[in-house]
Amino acid sequence: MELTKLIKNHSERSRLMLHRDNFFHYEYNYNWQFLKGYERYALNLLCLKRPADLCAYLKIDFQTLQNIINQPEYHHYLIPKKSGGNRQIDAPNQTLKKIQKQLNRSLQGIYLCYKPISVHGFIIHPRSEKKAANIVENALPHVGKKYVLNIDLENFFPSIKAKRIQDLFNDWMFQFNENMVNVLTLLTTINGHLPQGAPTSPVLSNMVCFQLDNQLRNWSEQHQITYTRYADDLTFSSDNPIDAKLILDIRSIIIQNDFCVNEKKLRIRAKNRKQTVTGLIVNDKVNVDRKMMKNVRAMLHDFKMNGINSATQKHFDLNRLASMNECQSFVNKLNGNIGFIGQVRGVEDKIFLKFKEQLSGINQNDNHAN
């Protein structure tokens, strides 16, 4: 059956699931044409009834779908954590990644209709497809508060088990039948949990946290506390002290929702100390850490005075000549850090414009020298 016919046959359910009034809790100027596109992506998934319909939606044959489900291919590797230790990445192969990307568009469209306003990580921005909701918007509500509490959820993606994804696809947001629930769960999980590295994992984690976010937001409003979440980073801020009893309440809600607090990353900061939210300073305004500004200045100085090879050696702590790839990585890192400063401080910020001009001048001189 064609997808358009499926949508018509399920128009009542579609209207129930995707009523546009759900968008009105955002304080944004909407790009309605953009939102309509994601509404269509959402409907395309919600109207599927059988695995055969899913094949049509994914534009693959049934045998291919069976092979992927029975033998999903992932590349597993470790990357170092900033806090120490390693994080396992489960990266799907190209075929599965393409499928997950298509599912992600539909899942993002569904989540956009219902997402709590306190969530800022891994979501589509209602104003523009080119602008993702980001850590700056996550930090803004906490600026200038007397107390900021940071809580991290431990082993976020691996802690979300396949059973929870199964329950999600069977829940009110989807109401799929058993066959569809099982197929979608197998396409989006590996070894019994959400894979960190799959395109679908971020939005599915947000959906799993739907109840957690609503409970924490309601509790926070009752206690005159501001709450936001960016992936596994939970932030609470208030002009009143956040005491041990309040933290115990938060822990209780987190545990009720089958998550664990990373004790090493739990911290509370008063106004007289550096307050951060997802790595950004929020004491007086949203700003980047001084260490990053200092590092960018040092990188630019070394690049200008000593050349790309010497600068790369120093900042990557190499005891040999840097390769071309390492030199390019240095430039990419420098360019990325400057871009991040512009994102946080604004593209009209004097420091950002100065850094950008300095890098452009160095690159031009370097090109002339070559």
C-alpha positions as CSV (number, residue, x, y, z in Angstrom):
1,M,0.0,0.0,0.0
2,E,1.3,3.5,-0.9
3,L,2.4,5.7,1.9
4,T,-0.1,8.5,0.9
5,K,-3.0,6.0,1.2
6,L,-1.6,4.9,4.6
7,I,-1.7,8.5,5.8
8,K,-5.3,9.0,4.6
9,N,-6.4,5.8,6.3
10,H,-5.0,7.0,9.5
11,S,-5.9,10.7,9.3
12,E,-7.8,10.7,12.6
13,R,-4.8,9.3,14.5
14,S,-2.5,11.7,12.7
15,R,-4.5,14.7,13.8
16,L,-4.6,13.3,17.3
17,M,-0.9,12.7,17.5
18,L,0.3,15.8,15.7
19,H,-2.0,18.7,16.6
20,R,-0.2,21.9,15.8
21,D,-1.3,23.5,19.0
22,N,1.4,21.5,20.7
23,F,4.0,23.8,19.1
24,F,2.6,26.9,20.9
25,H,4.5,26.3,24.1
26,Y,7.7,27.5,22.4
27,E,8.7,31.2,22.6
28,Y,10.0,31.2,19.1
29,N,9.2,32.8,15.8
30,Y,8.4,29.7,13.9
31,N,9.5,28.7,10.4
32,W,6.2,27.1,9.6
33,Q,7.4,25.7,6.2
34,F,10.3,24.0,8.0
35,L,8.0,22.6,10.7
36,K,5.6,21.3,8.1
37,G,8.4,19.3,6.6
38,Y,9.1,17.7,9.9
39,E,5.4,17.1,10.5
40,R,5.4,15.2,7.2
41,Y,8.4,13.1,8.3
42,A,6.6,12.3,11.6
43,L,3.4,11.3,9.8
44,N,5.3,9.0,7.4
45,L,6.5,7.0,10.4
46,L,3.4,7.1,12.5
47,C,1.2,5.8,9.7
48,L,3.2,2.6,9.2
49,K,1.4,-0.6,10.4
50,R,3.6,-3.5,9.2
51,P,7.3,-4.2,8.6
52,A,6.4,-4.4,4.9
53,D,5.2,-0.7,5.2
54,L,8.5,0.1,6.9
55,C,10.4,-1.4,3.9
56,A,8.5,1.0,1.6
57,Y,9.2,3.9,3.9
58,L,13.0,3.0,4.0
59,K,13.1,2.1,0.3
60,I,14.6,-1.3,1.0
61,D,13.5,-4.9,0.3
62,F,12.2,-7.2,3.1
63,Q,15.3,-9.5,2.8
64,T,17.6,-6.5,3.4
65,L,15.6,-5.5,6.4
66,Q,15.8,-9.0,7.8
67,N,19.6,-9.2,7.3
68,I,20.1,-5.9,9.1
69,I,17.9,-6.9,12.0
70,N,19.5,-10.4,12.3
71,Q,23.1,-9.2,11.8
72,P,23.5,-5.5,12.6
73,E,27.0,-4.3,11.8
74,Y,28.6,-1.8,14.2
75,H,32.2,-0.5,14.5
76,H,33.1,-0.5,18.2
77,Y,35.9,1.7,19.5
78,L,36.9,3.7,22.5
79,I,37.5,7.5,22.9
80,P,39.0,9.1,26.0
81,K,36.7,11.0,28.4
82,K,37.7,14.5,29.6
83,S,37.1,13.3,33.1
84,G,39.3,10.2,32.6
85,G,38.6,6.7,31.4
86,N,37.2,5.8,28.0
87,R,33.8,5.9,26.4
88,Q,32.7,3.2,24.0
89,I,31.3,4.3,20.6
90,D,29.1,2.0,18.6
91,A,29.0,3.3,15.1
92,P,26.7,1.6,12.6
93,N,27.8,0.7,9.1
94,Q,26.7,2.9,6.2
95,T,23.6,0.9,5.4
96,L,22.2,0.9,8.9
97,K,23.4,4.5,9.5
98,K,21.3,5.6,6.5
99,I,18.3,3.8,7.9
100,Q,18.8,5.4,11.3
101,K,19.2,8.8,9.8
102,Q,15.8,8.5,8.0
103,L,14.2,7.2,11.2
104,N,15.8,10.1,13.1
105,R,14.1,12.7,10.9
106,S,10.7,11.2,11.7
107,L,11.4,10.8,15.4
108,Q,12.6,14.4,15.6
109,G,9.4,15.5,14.0
110,I,7.3,13.6,16.6
111,Y,9.4,14.7,19.5
112,L,9.2,18.4,18.4
113,C,5.5,18.3,19.0
114,Y,5.7,17.2,22.6
115,K,9.2,18.1,23.9
116,P,9.3,19.9,27.3
117,I,10.6,23.5,27.0
118,S,13.4,22.6,29.5
119,V,15.2,20.3,27.0
120,H,17.9,21.7,24.7
121,G,20.1,18.9,23.6
122,F,19.9,16.9,20.3
123,I,16.7,18.6,19.1
124,I,15.6,20.3,15.9
125,H,15.3,24.1,16.4
126,P,11.7,25.3,15.5
127,R,13.0,28.4,13.7
128,S,15.5,26.9,11.3
129,E,16.8,23.6,10.1
130,K,20.3,25.1,10.0
131,K,20.2,26.2,13.6
132,A,20.1,23.4,16.2
133,A,19.1,24.1,19.8
134,N,22.5,24.4,21.6
135,I,24.3,24.7,24.8
136,V,24.0,28.5,24.8
137,E,20.2,28.3,25.0
138,N,20.5,25.6,27.7
139,A,22.7,28.0,29.7
140,L,20.8,31.2,29.3
141,P,18.0,30.4,31.9
142,H,20.6,30.0,34.6
143,V,22.5,33.4,34.1
144,G,22.8,35.5,37.3
145,K,21.3,33.0,39.7
146,K,22.7,32.8,43.3
147,Y,23.0,29.0,43.2
148,V,23.7,26.6,40.4
149,L,23.5,22.8,40.8
150,N,24.9,20.5,38.1
151,I,24.0,16.8,38.0
152,D,25.2,14.3,35.4
153,L,23.4,11.0,34.6
154,E,25.8,8.1,34.7
155,N,26.4,6.0,31.5
156,F,23.5,7.8,29.8
157,F,23.0,5.9,26.5
158,P,24.1,2.4,27.8
159,S,21.8,2.8,30.8
160,I,18.8,3.1,28.4
161,K,17.9,-0.6,27.9
162,A,16.2,-2.1,24.8
163,K,13.2,-2.9,27.0
164,R,12.6,0.8,27.5
165,I,12.8,1.5,23.8
166,Q,10.4,-1.4,23.2
167,D,8.0,0.1,25.8
168,L,8.4,3.6,24.1
169,F,7.4,2.3,20.7
170,N,4.4,0.6,22.3
171,D,3.4,3.7,24.3
172,W,1.0,6.5,23.6
173,M,3.4,8.5,21.4
174,F,3.5,5.6,18.8
175,Q,1.1,2.8,19.6
176,F,2.7,0.5,17.1
177,N,1.8,-3.2,17.0
178,E,4.1,-5.9,18.3
179,N,5.8,-6.6,15.0
180,M,6.6,-2.9,14.4
181,V,7.7,-2.4,18.0
182,N,10.2,-5.3,17.7
183,V,11.6,-4.3,14.3
184,L,12.1,-0.7,15.3
185,T,13.7,-1.7,18.6
186,L,16.2,-4.0,16.9
187,L,17.0,-1.3,14.3
188,T,17.9,1.2,17.0
189,T,19.5,-0.8,19.8
190,I,22.6,-3.0,20.1
191,N,23.5,-5.6,22.8
192,G,20.4,-4.6,24.7
193,H,20.9,-0.9,25.0
194,L,21.0,2.4,23.0
195,P,24.2,2.6,21.0
196,Q,26.3,5.7,21.5
197,G,27.1,6.6,17.9
198,A,23.8,5.8,16.3
199,P,21.9,8.8,14.7
200,T,18.6,7.7,16.4
201,S,20.0,7.4,20.0
202,P,19.9,11.1,21.0
203,V,16.2,11.6,20.1
204,L,15.2,8.3,21.5
205,S,17.0,9.2,24.8
206,N,15.0,12.4,24.9
207,M,11.8,10.5,24.4
208,V,12.7,8.1,27.2
209,C,13.3,11.1,29.4
210,F,9.9,12.7,28.6
211,Q,8.5,11.7,32.0
212,L,11.7,12.6,33.9
213,D,11.8,16.1,32.3
214,N,8.2,16.8,33.1
215,Q,8.5,15.6,36.7
216,L,11.6,17.6,37.3
217,R,10.2,20.7,35.7
218,N,7.0,20.5,37.8
219,W,9.0,19.9,40.9
220,S,11.3,22.8,40.1
221,E,8.4,25.2,39.5
222,Q,7.0,24.4,42.9
223,H,10.3,25.2,44.6
224,Q,11.1,28.4,42.5
225,I,14.0,26.6,40.8
226,T,14.9,26.7,37.1
227,Y,15.6,23.4,35.4
228,T,17.1,22.5,32.0
229,R,18.6,19.3,30.5
230,Y,21.1,18.9,27.8
231,A,21.5,15.2,27.1
232,D,22.9,13.7,30.4
233,D,23.6,17.2,31.9
234,L,20.9,18.4,34.3
235,T,21.1,21.9,35.7
236,F,19.1,23.5,38.5
237,S,19.4,27.2,39.5
238,S,17.8,29.4,42.1
239,D,18.1,32.6,44.1
240,N,17.3,30.5,47.1
241,P,19.7,28.0,48.6
242,I,19.5,24.5,47.1
243,D,19.9,22.4,50.2
244,A,20.5,18.7,50.9
245,K,16.8,18.0,51.2
246,L,16.1,19.5,47.7
247,I,18.9,17.5,46.2
248,L,17.5,14.4,47.8
249,D,14.2,15.1,46.1
250,I,15.9,15.4,42.8
251,R,17.8,12.2,43.3
252,S,14.5,10.4,44.1
253,I,12.9,11.6,40.9
254,I,16.0,10.5,38.9
255,I,16.0,7.1,40.5
256,Q,12.3,6.6,40.0
257,N,13.0,7.1,36.2
258,D,15.7,4.4,36.2
259,F,18.7,6.6,35.9
260,C,21.7,7.0,38.2
261,V,23.5,10.2,39.4
262,N,27.2,10.4,38.5
263,E,28.5,11.3,42.0
264,K,31.8,12.6,40.7
265,K,30.1,15.3,38.6
266,L,27.5,16.5,41.2
267,R,28.4,20.0,42.3
268,I,26.7,23.2,43.6
269,R,28.2,26.6,43.1
270,A,27.2,29.9,44.8
271,K,27.4,33.2,43.0
272,N,30.9,34.0,44.5
273,R,32.4,31.0,42.6
274,K,32.6,30.1,38.9
275,Q,29.2,28.8,37.9
276,T,29.1,26.7,34.7
277,V,26.4,25.0,32.6
278,T,27.5,22.5,30.0
279,G,31.0,24.1,30.1
280,L,29.8,27.7,29.8
281,I,30.2,30.4,32.4
282,V,26.8,31.8,33.6
283,N,27.7,34.1,36.6
284,D,26.8,37.3,34.9
285,K,26.3,36.3,31.2
286,V,26.8,33.3,29.1
287,N,30.5,33.2,28.3
288,V,33.3,30.8,27.4
289,D,35.8,29.8,29.9
290,R,38.9,32.0,30.2
291,K,41.1,29.0,29.6
292,M,39.7,28.6,26.1
293,M,40.3,32.3,25.3
294,K,43.9,32.1,26.7
295,N,44.5,28.9,24.7
296,V,43.2,30.5,21.4
297,R,45.4,33.6,21.9
298,A,48.5,31.3,22.5
299,M,47.7,29.2,19.4
300,L,47.3,32.3,17.2
301,H,50.6,33.8,18.6
302,D,52.6,30.6,18.0
303,F,51.0,30.1,14.5
304,K,52.0,33.7,13.6
305,M,55.4,33.9,15.1
306,N,56.7,30.4,14.6
307,G,54.8,28.9,11.8
308,I,52.3,26.0,11.5
309,N,54.7,23.1,12.1
310,S,56.2,24.6,15.3
311,A,52.7,25.7,16.6
312,T,51.3,22.2,15.9
313,Q,54.2,20.5,17.7
314,K,53.8,22.7,20.8
315,H,50.1,22.5,21.2
316,F,49.8,18.7,20.4
317,D,52.9,18.1,22.6
318,L,54.9,16.3,19.8
319,N,58.6,15.5,20.1
320,R,59.0,15.3,16.3
321,L,58.0,17.2,13.2
322,A,54.2,17.5,12.7
323,S,52.6,15.7,9.7
324,M,50.4,17.5,7.2
325,N,47.4,15.9,8.8
326,E,48.4,17.0,12.3
327,C,49.0,20.6,11.0
328,Q,45.5,20.6,9.4
329,S,44.1,19.3,12.7
330,F,45.7,22.2,14.5
331,V,44.1,24.7,12.1
332,N,40.8,22.9,12.3
333,K,40.9,23.0,16.1
334,L,41.8,26.7,16.1
335,N,39.1,27.5,13.6
336,G,36.6,25.5,15.6
337,N,37.4,27.2,18.9
338,I,37.1,30.6,17.3
339,G,33.8,29.6,15.8
340,F,32.6,28.4,19.2
341,I,33.6,31.7,20.8
342,G,31.5,33.5,18.1
343,Q,28.5,31.1,18.8
344,V,28.6,31.9,22.5
345,R,29.6,35.6,22.6
346,G,27.9,36.5,19.3
347,V,29.2,37.1,15.8
348,E,29.5,40.9,16.4
349,D,31.7,40.3,19.5
350,K,35.0,42.3,19.3
351,I,37.2,39.4,20.6
352,F,35.6,36.9,18.2
353,L,36.1,39.3,15.3
354,K,39.7,40.0,16.3
355,F,40.5,36.3,16.5
356,K,38.8,35.6,13.2
357,E,40.8,38.5,11.5
358,Q,44.1,37.3,13.0
359,L,43.5,33.7,11.7
360,S,42.5,34.9,8.3
361,G,45.7,37.1,8.1
362,I,47.9,34.2,9.2
363,N,46.4,31.9,6.6
364,Q,46.8,34.4,3.9
365,N,50.5,35.0,4.7
366,D,51.0,31.2,5.0
367,N,49.5,30.7,1.5
368,H,51.7,33.4,0.0
369,A,54.8,31.8,1.6
370,N,53.9,28.5,0.0
